[in-house]
């Protein structure tokens, strides 16, 4: 993907601002990690670690051993290195669109790859998934979280350079292309649909609303129950899929 200087600067500003905002809300991030925690184990590669919000939860997870944190941004990589100094942690750069970046890792060296809110930034998602697959051991898993529903694509997506929003059929198509099995697939974060639509479609803003995030974080216990028992994870702003290597 070719970006002019203004687009790149705008993306970095909006992207970092959104990460800073979302990263403040522990209950929301705890909930997000809880949704994938059962499938996180062994030696873990996190793609797109950002400011390390989910990274710290991966590190403290009882089934985690060694962890490699990565990001495409030199700024984030630098911040991650300062934040995570544990012996079982390595921090390095990784661009999912560059084949050369994958060569720094040994094939079949990870049990789990965590890729949350990243794949939608990649133009060639099949290329990215195939390269991640090569890094997995047998029966290893790639955990992705992507934005759902193309109808919700708006200024927020444009501001942070999302190529697309996903439907379940897109995940099924990806499953066939990369030769992996989708062992779980479900929606997450239903109530944020309304805030996303209002902020990015109606108001045409490119950054997450702190007011909406604060309200969401406060209501997390209720929302978790509603999604689990009423909606049964069938509708949500995001789509989570667990791919397993055969």
SVG drawing of the C-alpha trace seen along z (x, -y; Angstrom):
<svg xmlns="http://www.w3.org/2000/svg" viewBox="-32 -16 48 48">
<polyline fill="none" stroke="black" stroke-width="0.4" points="0.0,0.0 1.4,-3.4 0.7,-6.3 1.4,-10.0 3.0,-11.8 -0.2,-13.4 -2.1,-10.0 0.8,-8.3 1.0,-11.2 -2.8,-11.2 -2.8,-7.4 -0.1,-7.6 -1.8,-10.3 -5.3,-8.8 -4.1,-5.3 -2.0,-6.2 -4.7,-8.4 -7.3,-5.5 -4.9,-3.0 -4.2,-5.4 -8.0,-5.9 -8.9,-2.2 -5.9,-1.2 -7.1,-3.2 -10.1,-0.9 -9.0,2.3 -12.4,3.9 -12.9,3.8 -9.4,5.1 -9.8,7.8 -13.0,8.9 -11.4,8.9 -8.6,11.2 -11.0,13.4 -12.7,14.2 -9.4,15.6 -7.6,16.8 -8.5,20.5 -6.7,20.7 -3.5,18.8 -0.8,21.2 2.9,22.1 5.3,19.9 3.3,16.9 3.8,14.4 1.7,11.2 1.4,9.3 0.7,5.6 1.3,5.3 0.9,1.5 1.2,0.0 1.2,3.5 -2.3,3.4 -3.1,7.0 0.6,8.0 0.7,7.7 -2.4,9.9 -0.7,12.5 2.4,12.4 0.5,13.0 -1.6,15.8 -1.0,19.1 -0.5,21.1 2.0,18.7 5.7,19.5 7.9,17.4 6.4,14.3 7.5,12.3 5.9,8.9 6.0,7.1 4.8,4.0 5.2,2.3 5.8,-1.1 9.4,-1.8 7.9,-4.1 5.7,-1.3 8.6,1.2 10.8,-1.3 8.0,-1.8 7.5,2.0 11.2,2.6 11.1,0.1 7.9,1.5 8.6,5.2 12.0,6.3 11.2,9.8 13.6,12.6 10.9,14.5 10.0,11.6 11.5,10.5 10.4,7.3 11.0,6.8 9.5,5.2 7.2,7.0 5.4,5.9 2.9,8.5 3.2,7.3 7.0,8.0 8.2,11.5 11.7,10.6 10.3,9.7 9.2,13.3 12.7,14.7 13.9,13.5 11.7,16.2 12.3,19.9 9.5,22.0 7.3,24.0 8.5,22.0 5.2,20.8 2.2,22.5 -0.1,19.4 -0.1,16.2 -2.3,13.4 -3.4,10.9 -6.0,8.5 -7.2,5.5 -4.4,6.0 -5.4,8.0 -7.8,5.3 -4.8,3.1 -3.1,5.6 -3.9,5.4 -2.9,9.0 -4.5,10.9 -3.8,14.3 -0.1,13.6 0.0,12.5 -1.9,15.6 0.2,18.0 3.4,16.5 2.1,16.7 1.0,20.2 4.6,21.2 5.7,20.0 3.2,22.3 3.9,25.8 1.5,28.6 -2.0,27.9 -0.9,24.3 -3.4,21.5 -3.8,18.0 -6.2,15.9 -7.6,13.0 -10.0,10.2 -11.2,8.0 -13.9,5.3 -17.3,6.7 -19.9,5.7 -19.0,3.8 -22.1,1.6 -20.4,0.1 -17.3,-1.1 -16.9,-4.8 -14.6,-7.7 -13.2,-5.8 -12.1,-3.0 -10.7,-5.4 -8.7,-7.4 -6.8,-4.3 -6.5,-2.8 -8.7,0.2 -9.0,1.9 -12.2,3.6 -14.6,4.9 -15.3,8.6 -18.3,11.0 -18.2,14.7 -18.1,15.6 -14.8,13.7 -13.4,15.8 -14.6,19.0 -13.0,17.9 -9.7,17.2 -9.9,20.6 -9.9,22.3 -7.2,20.1 -4.7,20.7 -5.5,24.4 -6.3,24.0 -9.3,25.0 -11.5,22.4 -12.3,24.1 -14.1,21.1 -15.8,18.0 -18.0,15.6 -18.9,11.9 -17.8,9.6 -18.8,6.2 -22.4,5.7 -23.2,2.4 -20.2,0.6 -22.0,0.8 -24.2,-2.1 -21.2,-4.3 -19.2,-3.4 -22.1,-4.3 -22.8,-7.6 -19.2,-8.7 -17.9,-7.6 -20.9,-7.6 -23.2,-10.4 -20.6,-12.7 -17.8,-11.6 -15.1,-11.6 -11.9,-9.7 -11.2,-9.0 -12.9,-6.9 -15.2,-8.7 -13.8,-8.7 -17.4,-9.2 -18.6,-6.1 -15.6,-4.1 -16.1,-5.1 -19.8,-4.1 -18.9,-0.8 -16.3,0.0 -18.7,-0.8 -21.3,1.5 -19.0,4.4 -20.4,6.9 -23.9,6.5 -22.8,6.5 -20.9,9.7 -23.9,11.5 -26.1,10.1 -23.8,11.2 -23.2,14.6 -26.7,15.6 -29.1,13.5 -27.2,12.8 -25.0,15.9 -22.2,14.0 -24.0,13.8 -23.8,10.0 -21.0,7.6 -18.7,4.8 -15.8,7.3 -15.4,10.8 -13.1,13.3 -11.8,16.4 -9.5,19.1 -7.6,20.8 -5.8,24.1 -2.9,25.5 -3.6,29.1"/>
</svg>
